[in-house]
Amino acid sequence: MLVSVVPQAPDQEMLLILLSSSTDEDAQWIHCLDSGGTGQGCLGETSAGFRAMTRAAAKEGESNGAMAAPKEIKEEEMEERGQWSSKMEFVLSVAGEIIGLGNVWRFPYLCYKNGGGAFLIPYLIFLFTCGIPLFFLETALGQYTSQGGVTAWRKICPIFEGIGYASQVIEGYLNIYYIIILSWALFYLFSSFTAVLPWASCNNPWNSDLCVDILNSSILDNRTMPANATSPVLEFWEKRVLGLTDGIHELGTVRWELALCLLLAWIVCYFCIWKGVKSTGKVVYFTATFPYVMLIILLVRGVTLPGAAEGIIFYLKPDISRLSDPQVWMDAGTQILFSYAICQGCLTALGSYNKYTNNCYRDCIMLCFLNSATSFIAGFAIFSVLGFMSQERGVPIAEVAESGPGLAFIAYPTAVTMMPVSQLWSCLFFLMLIFLGLDSQFVCVESMVTAIIDMFSGVFRKKGRRELLILTIAVICYLLGLLLVTEGGMYIFQLFDYYAASGTCLLFLAIFEVISVGWVYVVEGNNNDLTSDFVSVLAGGQGANRFYDNIEDMIGFRPWPLIKICWLVITPGMCLAVFLFSLIKYTPLKYNNTYVYPPWGYVIGWLMALSSMVCIPLYAIFILLKTKGPLKQRLTQLISPAEDLPQPKKHVVGLSELKSKGWSPPVQEVISITERETHF
């Protein structure tokens, strides 16, 4: 009889027993265990346990011989997966991921595009019915499985592993186009080291005759100002930074300044995550906190400008008639999913580095409110400047700034030029943008790396392999990103933003996530009659209850029942309604609401959107065809979670209980007796 005591976490012990003989002394030792004794205590009561250990160890050494040494060497080469050093590292990493450029340019832009404060109504509805429940689901899933964005779904419900692949496709698109915004911010930062900010006047080679310096030409009025006048800030953005062409059919050449800025952004991103959570957890202490200092300073400066009150009123006063537009609800739903990094695999990857007993429920609620509050405050900073610009130019607020990501590169630079020592404020502001986008970018790359390493741990969890994998991803994404820094790259950027990562595909993935966990997830993976019980499981929504059991096992209590109701009914219903509504009322993308893409441009956009969504049904069909056996057996296997997942206390079966049911330990079978779980 071989006995080996395996040390576990401080709050649980595991004892592995390998039965190969049945002596009286061995039976006495087993009886001691079955009566509630511990492994060490039973070894003290009878010498049979100790003799069994030594006999088995000697026998194992003789049988294995020289094979033991290479195995030990191989295990030594495998690196540990790692965990966060403290809860603060996890909180700041998640905060850095979800609080990014979207809070500065995306949320205010959506408010501006959808009629100001009217957008806040659907936004708050989606926050409480979809944002918080999905945010908590993905984070808890990662913490429970300790796996990345793909293997977590493989363990929880194998037939829906396609959700993980779909999220990684979206993640790949984000890694390519999101960092382009950092290259723009770096370009503005380097342009700030001049005696006069280049976007503060019209005395530059790229300025046209229609350029009017409003800030320094107060003597001009509507009678002397050209009807189609432009500002130096707008011309710097379109003519100097982008070199914008007439359409996507005319890409032009690569803007070498932006290409170098993009290269610098990738170099910084690489060294932030090349050592895994050990380096990421330290970097976010600065990158996640510094932007708040600058945002508060710019907010104070903005609200003190003349005309700021009108801009804030436009921001807060809802236009109820806009709620009848399905695009408003579509933008609200996708903004929640995008801003909270839902359906991207990031939350699952970050949560997987938590300790099993971490209170992820409290962390998620706090982070969700922090994220939305940041977006709300950033809206004040944006609209106060828009109100000032509207008053200075004598036009409605809706016509002041262009719609699109350029809003942050038009309104904010304008605010900076109004401050004393504008070069200093410009540098600090664009540093804020860079840090906001940097931690979102490198956490996004980190989650993709985590997913790949967990899928192929035998290959990549070795010394030097992780760094090489990150370098490969960075090089590929940089080369593909060069298309977006051409003179027509802005049109491609809009396709990525509108179709690949911020549209219908996020809602599609969200529907399947809540269905998988809320309705399909089952625990009794070894139940031979599982398929016959599957209908009753679906009818009762037992998946959500069982996932609540897992969460209770982790954090010690059951979360608010409303979240479970959202998983079962409200969240899939809301996402499905907006998903179908957006398809029915689909509006093709227009750049600046004027440029119409050619048909092949829209085809490219939809191909990017479908490339992620088709992963779910295609993988389900693939794995059904690949799995052997009758259909009933295949379904049973593919809806059953992995047996090595931790089970709640209520599912733990003791040795004496098994014996009372007529079970006897067979020869050479491993029995795991734990305080928290039992594995067979």
Disulfide bonds with the S-S distance in Angstrom:
Cys32-Cys42 2.15
Cys202-Cys211 2.00
